Amino acid sequence: MTNDVYWLLKLDLDLDNKDEFEALMAEMVAATLQETGARSYEWHMTGSAVHIYERYASSEDAMIHMQNFGASFAERFLALLTPVGLDVYGPAKDDLREALAPVGAVFHQQIGGFDR
């Protein structure tokens, strides 16, 4: 088992805003790269569907990311993208659960397996 907390956020993008989206994504990737607890931060796109895979070393590190996101990016992000799903894995603490709840996060409990 792992202490990592990770999720797959699914979003819909209005393709008329693709240039703004790409600029914002570049800013967000650069900012998240500075977070020492961020292990993976990958953006994927097919048509207007955007998926973001994020992995953090702990629930506390994920919460640091959420605080940075809220302070610097949330307003512009939510003006461009519509959340359609969020699946969260790992031992998310109550504060992180609260922070992710507004976008309909579904929390999954690990029941087996391993992490290398």
N, C-alpha and C positions, 0 to 999 in steps of 0.2 A: 504494500500500500504506500501511498505517497501523501505528503502534505501539500503538494501542488493543487492549486485551484485553476480550473480552465473552463473555457466555454466556447460555444459556437453561436455567434450572433448572426441572424439572418435578417437582411434588410432589402427594401425595394428603393431604387433610385429613379427619379424622374430624369430621363436621359437628356432633357433640355439643359440640365444643370451639371453635365458631366465635367466640364472644365473646372467649375468651382469645386466639385467633388474631388477631382484629382489633386488640386492644390491643397485642399483641406487634408486629404489623406497623407500627402507628403509631410505636412506640418505635424500631424498626429504620429506618424511613424518616427519622425525625428525626435519628438518629445518623449515618446515611450521608450525609445532606445536609451535614453538617459536614466530610466528607472531601473535600478540595479536588480530588483526582484522580478522584472519582466523576462521570462524565458523564451517565449514565442509570441509573435505578433504578426499575423499573416492576413493579408487581404486578398480575396478572390472574387472574380466577377464573371457571370454568364448573362449576357443580355442586360436586363435591368436588375438582376438579382445579385446582391453583394453579400458575401459571407466573410465574417471576420473571426479567425481563430486566435484566441488569446490564452496564454498560460503564464501563471505567476507562481513564484516559489512558495507562497503561503497566502492565506486569506488576508493577512495584514498587507502584504504586497499588492494584492488585487485591490484592496481598499485605497491604498495610496494612489493607484492608477485611477480609480473612480473619482477620487477627490481632484486630481489633476485634470481629468476629463471634464468634470463639472465646472471647474474654475475657468478653463481655457477653451473648451471645444463644444460643450453640450448644445448650446443654442444654435450654432451654425450647423452642427452635425444633424440635429433633429429637424432643421429647416430643409435639409437636402435629402435626408433618408428617412424612410418609414420602417420601424422595426416590425418584423413579422414573426419572429421566433427567437428564443434564447434558451439554450440548454446548457446547464451549469453542472460541472463535475468536480468532485473533491470536497474536502471539509470546509465549506463556506461558513463563516461565523455569522452571527445574527446581524451585525452592522452591514456586512456585505449583502446578505439576503435582503435587507431593507432597501439598500441602494439599488439593487437589481430588480426588485419587485415591480416598479412602475412600468417596465417593459415586458411584463408577463413571464419572468424567468421561471423555468421549470428546473428544480434541483433534483439531481440523481445521486443516490447513495451507492457508493462502490460496494459490491458484494463479493468480489473475487478478482483474481488476476495479479499482475505485478507491474512494476515500473523499473526500468534500468537507468 
